[in-house]
Amino acid sequence: MRETGKIIGIHEGFAEIRMTASGGCSSCQSVSMCRLMGTADRQILLPLNGFDLKPGDLVNIDTPARSLLSSAFILFIFPLLISGMAGFLTFRLTYRNQSAVMAFFAGFLGAEFLIFILDKFLKKTTFFSPRIIGKTEN
């Protein structure tokens, strides 16, 4: 996914970028997440990646689709798979609904804990991070 943003500040090798809502925002299901602050603008801090940029420059920002799909799987599908398997296996072993429900929620909490641990390792990678890919013409 490619977006355009305006650099509003440079801080120790990082660019503070403000991105304005684009034309696709009106049909996006996540529009409320970007507008939590009450405006149509989002601000992010990205590394300069060797580009010679200054405040006021417009830049292209790329977030690879594979990182969006991977993060959606990890955050939403993975916990449901783990908790569903825990509930199913518990029911097949005990034939008790109460045990299966408790195992479902225990599996869900366990999956969330695994995601928390995984986040510590993935935070060091750039796989999920957007990046500046170039300067645009004004």
ChimeraX attribute file (.defattr): number of C-alpha atoms within 10 A of each C-alpha:
attribute: neighborCount
match mode: 1-to-1
recipient: residues
	/A:1	10
	/A:2	13
	/A:3	15
	/A:4	20
	/A:5	24
	/A:6	21
	/A:7	21
	/A:8	15
	/A:9	16
	/A:10	17
	/A:11	11
	/A:12	7
	/A:13	11
	/A:14	14
	/A:15	22
	/A:16	18
	/A:17	26
	/A:18	18
	/A:19	18
	/A:20	17
	/A:21	18
	/A:22	11
	/A:23	8
	/A:24	8
	/A:25	14
	/A:26	10
	/A:27	8
	/A:28	9
	/A:29	8
	/A:30	10
	/A:31	14
	/A:32	12
	/A:33	9
	/A:34	16
	/A:35	13
	/A:36	11
	/A:37	10
	/A:38	8
	/A:39	10
	/A:40	15
	/A:41	16
	/A:42	16
	/A:43	15
	/A:44	13
	/A:45	16
	/A:46	18
	/A:47	16
	/A:48	19
	/A:49	13
	/A:50	8
	/A:51	12
	/A:52	9
	/A:53	16
	/A:54	13
	/A:55	13
	/A:56	13
	/A:57	17
	/A:58	21
	/A:59	21
	/A:60	15
	/A:61	20
	/A:62	16
	/A:63	17
	/A:64	15
	/A:65	12
	/A:66	12
	/A:67	15
	/A:68	14
	/A:69	11
	/A:70	12
	/A:71	14
	/A:72	12
	/A:73	13
	/A:74	15
	/A:75	13
	/A:76	11
	/A:77	11
	/A:78	17
	/A:79	23
	/A:80	18
	/A:81	15
	/A:82	20
	/A:83	23
	/A:84	19
	/A:85	16
	/A:86	21
	/A:87	24
	/A:88	17
	/A:89	15
	/A:90	20
	/A:91	18
	/A:92	12
	/A:93	11
	/A:94	11
	/A:95	12
	/A:96	11
	/A:97	14
	/A:98	13
	/A:99	14
	/A:100	23
	/A:101	18
	/A:102	15
	/A:103	21
	/A:104	25
	/A:105	18
	/A:106	16
	/A:107	21
	/A:108	21
	/A:109	15
	/A:110	15
	/A:111	20
	/A:112	18
	/A:113	13
	/A:114	13
	/A:115	17
	/A:116	11
	/A:117	11
	/A:118	12
	/A:119	11
	/A:120	10
	/A:121	10
	/A:122	12
	/A:123	11
	/A:124	9
	/A:125	9
	/A:126	10
	/A:127	16
	/A:128	18
	/A:129	13
	/A:130	19
	/A:131	19
	/A:132	22
	/A:133	15
	/A:134	17
	/A:135	17
	/A:136	12
	/A:137	7
	/A:138	7
